[in-house]
Amino acid sequence: MQPRQIARELALLSLSQLPANPEKLSEQQLADLVLAAVRTLSTEVQDALEAAAAELKRAADRLLKSETRASDLQSATAMVKDAIELSQTAVNRLGGAVELPEFIQISNQREIRDYAIQIITTVNANRSEIDDILSKSLVDWQLNRLARVDRDILRIAVCEIQFMELAHQMAINQAVELAKRYSGEEGHRFINGVLRRTLEQIKEVNR
């Protein structure tokens, strides 16, 4: 993962811990927020490993039952199929967990923490303007009714476009990637649609 991609993820996890109307944050408070985000990722690794271990145990139990308790071939086949699916889920969890320790180690780099803090402070300082831009781009939705993670992903993208001079398409692409990891099943499509309307609005205002 690229340093700024990691920084965005830390910023997203940090924003989720802010109160609805935060006061100006001190440097220490910002650093503590980012540290808490890293700890959240560490907990995620442990949870993924525990879930994978439980799924592998259930898979082993299914295989054992297919050999010793199945009354016919159809029942045995169904049990083996369940065992394979559980094993695949466990492997997928382990694949994600393997990436996270490196992510956590890299996140301690000064460059990454500085960019994460820059996002947090810029979003916090310009939240009213960012929210106004987003509200005009939502169709049949109210910003305060969105899931918090979706709202924060949108805020980060608008922040980087409007205040941090990130290339428009890059900001949208990065927001979509965050949504794939943290939002609901269709969240990335929703985020993509809102940001494309937002970009049209920003371009119109800047003409």
Secondary structure as UniProt FT lines:
FT   HELIX           3..15
FT   TURN            16..17
FT   HELIX           27..68
FT   HELIX           73..106
FT   TURN            107..108
FT   HELIX           110..125
FT   HELIX           127..137
FT   HELIX           143..145
FT   HELIX           148..162
FT   HELIX           168..182
FT   TURN            185..186
FT   HELIX           187..206
//
